[in-house]
Amino acid sequence: MSFSTDKLLRLADKLGINFGVGPCIGFDTVLAIAYLGEISDQLFNLLDFIGNHTDMEALAHEIEAAKLKVGLLGFSKRDKQLLATYQLLVSIAAICEDQYQNSTILLQTYASKQLIFSGLLKEKLLRSAEEVFILEKNEITELFELLSPYFATYPSICLGIESPDHDVFLSYSRKEKLWQLSDINDFDGESEEGEYFYSYDNESLADALADCFNDDEICLMKIKLFYRADIDSRLINRLTATLTEYAAINSRRAQMANSDGLGLLHLEAQRGNLKRVTQLLELKTNPDQLSKTNNIGPIFVACENGHLHVVQKLLATTMININQLAKNGNSLLIAACSTKQWPIVDYLLSYTNIDVNLQNSLGLSALHFAVLSQNKKICQRLIQKGANIHAFSANFGTPLKFAELLENKALLATAPCTNEHATHSPSGRVTQDDPADLYPYRID
């Protein structure tokens, strides 16, 4: 028996812990904190503890029982281990939430919470920096050849690397003079060394990253640098300068895409980096660059992450169909409603050609999600735009049924139209403010 990410997910589910889009987005940070705090063995012992169990439901029951014993006689060593396991799961979830909301790692936020290893952040004063890259394999090899001397000299630095759908953790073995890569999406502790990582030199590391990210020749990724504050600032400045050089946007990189069809615009939209999004658009990057896998483009990830100004900038290009659908059937409006990004929903509803009655592959419409969230204002705005309260989902029923189950039928009370006198641009967007005060978000 061994640990796996699947076991972690199943255990969290049994305990009612929500990793959101994680756990990988938060797991690399926990690995970094443990590594820089020189307590990786403690973390791996917890992972082994989870791995030694096959029945996650039974383990969850044990954890719940241990939580009730805190401060009582008979609190055993195993109870302590069970609580530490629970704290690990809660910590990963908390970091996932922080990074999802901010699209960047905020170690200071994590340090303020009483979570696993958070004391190390205060004691060791850990720091982080990040850059977004799109690189060919030979450039990846060059980059890590430049980075390896820094890592070989100073053990108190490590990296988290994210692609749009994959995450890895990277440290350096000074003894072996090799990079140690942990594939977080397939984290099972079954390498030949019996460790939670595989070892690579600079050249083979480029192949390993491309393999993890399912890319042939071009990798799109965000590199997060973790380090201790006591490290020489001149070293960190040189190190970050190297990363910045390889992350610099130029006309060639603006047009590059990975094997899934995604480029820098996707990650910068996900991060909410309006300055970089603007720079890429000025370099003629296609604003409607879609993933071959799920038909999601930069505007979808901007919607889901709540980056209103990026959504506005992308729609202002007039090159994006506001009613486009992802592979799962979600429209931009459904994506924004399902993730409760209400300012973005408000803005999308200012377009006269927005289709409010689109339904995803589960049969759910924007109104289904607005009712489920009990957002009366948005429900009424959707109805004003013609949303169907009887839109039927085979698995979930209608928005009206949702409202009845929530005992809140007032959500679907018809409100008087507030923008009947507004005028519209050729793109379909409202160009005159209406009384609902919906446009503090507009850019022109």
Secondary structure, DSSP 8 states (H G I E B T S, - for coil): ----HHHHHHHHHHTT---TT-SHHHHHHHHHHHHHTT-HHHHHHHHHHHHT-S-HHHHHHHHHHHHHTTTSTT--HHHHHHHHHHHHHHHHHHHHHHHHHHSS--HHHHHTS--TTHHHHHHHTEEEEEEEEEEEHHHHHHHHHHHHHHHHH-SSEEEEEEETTEEEEEEEETTTTEEEEEEGGG--S-STTSSS-EEE-HHHHHHHHHHHTT-SSEEEEEEEEEEETTS-HHHHHHHHHHHHHHH---HHHHH---TTS--HHHHHHHHT-HHHHHHHHHTT--TT---TTT---HHHHHHHTT-HHHHHHHHTTS-S-TT---TTS--HHHHHHHTT-HHHHHHHTTBTT--TT-B-TTS-BHHHHHHHTT-HHHHHHHHHTT--TT--BTTTB-HHHHHHHTT-GGGG-----S-TT--B-TTSBB-S--TT---TT---
